[in-house]
Amino acid sequence: MSLRPARPVARPASTAPRRGRDGTETRARIEAEALALFAAKGVDGTSVRDIAQAAGLSEGALYRHFPSKEELARELFLSRYATLARDISAVDAGGGTLAEKVASVVGLACRLFDAEPALFAYLLIHQHDHLRYVPDTPEGNVVEAVARLMRGGGLSGEGATLTAAMALGCVVQPAVFALYGRLDGPLAPRANEIAGAVMALVERAKAD
């Protein structure tokens, strides 16, 4: 399988340049370009020069905003990961049955992938270098947010955590296949099918 995504990685809307005279516009442009590069090439495969050139800056100007590529990568991950965790927590707090909440979270994830594939790829595919810095609270941790949702649906202990991990796999793996051209089209039309697979895991875990 080729390591190059089958479709171009879009600039994420959530990191579009912001107006301002205090450097926020430049910082946002750096973040947007870095996120696209990290998603496509990985952090190790992306150089500071790559990011600076994509953002239209000198390397020295980039360092005025971020002291290192690693710190930039970590800040990008933690802030966006926390936003996704809060969105999942909001779904959980909104009421409804477990099946309804699962459908909402899966739909949220599929829409995020379709709209911002670079962000999705970076958060849920290129996550391993950053997870040790993620807080344990559901409001900042996607896995804990999903596990709390599972606990609210009647699972407990390791069963909730394991089911949360498998549920995330049900979403991430189709996204990986879509990124590399093994699945055609957006993920949103497949959300109900993916949510059904997650609920099958839940029912199996309850039966055990």
N, C-alpha and C positions, 0 to 999 in steps of 0.2 A: 504494500500500500504506500502511495506517495505521501511524503510528509508535508507537501504543499497543499493548503486548502483548495478545494475545487472551485471556490468562488471568491472574489475579492472581499477582504475584511472591511466592513464599513466603519466610518468614524462614528463612535457612539454619541447619540444625541445628548446624553446626560453630561458629557464632558465638552460640549461645544463652548467656544470662547465666550467669556463674559466681558462686559464692558467695565471699564474702570481705569483710574489713573494710578493705582497702587500696585500694579503688576499682576492683578488677578487675571487679566485677559491673556497675558503671556504665559502665566502659570497654567491656565486652563488649556492653552494650545499645546504646551509641553505634555501635559497629562494625556490629552487626546491622541497625540501622535505616538507617545510612548506606549499607550495601551494597545493601539493597533499593531505596533511593531512587536510588543511582547506576545500578543496573541498569535501573531503569524510566525514569529521566529524564536520565541522563548526569550527569557531574560538573558541567559548566557549567550545566545546567538545575536543579541542586539548590543551595539556599542553606543557609548555616549555620543560619538560622532554621528551615528545613524539618527539618533533622536534629535540632536541639534540641527542637522540638515533638514530633517522632515519638518521641524518647527520653524525653520528659517532663522536660526540663531547661531551664534558662535558657541563653542563649547564653554568658554568662559562665562557667557551670559546664562547658559543653562545652569552652571554651578552656582550662580547667585540665587537661584530658586531652590535647587536641590543639591545637597552636598555630595551625593553619590547616586549612581544608577540603582544600587541596591535599596537605598532609602526611598527613592522615587517608586520603585516597584512595590515595596512594602506598603507605602502610604496609599498607593492606588488600590492595592488589594484590600487592605483593612477598611478603607472608607466605603468602597463599593460593596464589599461582602457584608458589612454592617447594614447598609441600605437594603440589600436583599433580605437579610434576616429580619429587619423591622417590617418589611412588606409581608413576609410570611407570618410573623407574629400578629400583624394587624388582621390578616385573614383568620387566624386562629381565634382572635378575640371577638370577631364579628358574629359569632354564633352559627348555628346550623349543624347538620349531622357531619360525622367524620367523612362520609363519602362526598358531601358537598364541599367541605373544606379541602379535601384532597383534589377535587376537580378544580377548585379555584387556584390552588397553589400550582398545580401542573399547568393550568392555563397561563398563569403568571409567568412561569418559567419558559414556556413555549413562546409566548409573545416577546419576552426579553431576548430570547435567541433570535427570533425573526427580525426584530428591530435593531438589535445591537449585538451581532455575532461576536465582535471583538471582545466586548465586555463579558459576554457569557463564557466564551472560551477562556478568558483570563481567570475568571472567578472559579469556574468549576472544572476546568481541565488543567490549568497551570497553577494549581493551588498548593502543591506539596511543600514549596519553599517557605510558605507564609503561615500555614495553619498553626504552627507552634506559638505564634504571636496573637492568635485570635482569643478573645475572652471566652469564658465558659457560659456566659449568660445568653439566653435565647435571643435577646435583642441585638446581639453582636455576632452571633454564631449560627450559620444556616443549619448545620447538623442538629444543634440543640433546639433550634426553633421547630424543625420538623419532628424531632423526638418528643418535644412537649406536645405538639399536635397529636402525635400517636398516643401519648399517655392520656390525653383527654378523651381519646376514643376507646379506652379500655385496656391498652397494653401497659406493661409495667417493666421496670428494671432493664436488663439487657435486651429483653424482647423488643422494647420500644426503640432502643438505640440501634439494634440490628435491623429492624424493619425500616427505620429512618434511613440507614445506610443503603439498603436495597432499593428503597423508594427513590432516593437520589440517583442511583444507578439506572433506574428505569427511564429517567429523564436525560441524564448525561450521555448515555451510550447512543441513543438515537441522535442526539445533537452532534456527537463525534462523527457518526456515520454521515450526517447531513453536511458537516464541514468538509469532509473528505470525499464527497460525491457519491457515497454509497446509498444515500436516500435522496430522492428528488423533492424539490419544493419546500415550502415553509413547514414548520412543525405544528403551528396552531391547529390546522385541520386534523392532526393526529392526536390532539390533546385528550379527547375522550377515550381513545384506545389506550393511551399511556396511563391515564387515571384508572382505567379498568384493571390494568396489570398491577398497579400499586395496590388497589383494593383487594385483589386476589392474594397478594402477599400478606395484607393485613388479616384477612379471614383465615389464612393458613396459620399465621402466628397466634391468633386467638384460639384456634382449634388445638394447637399444641399446648 
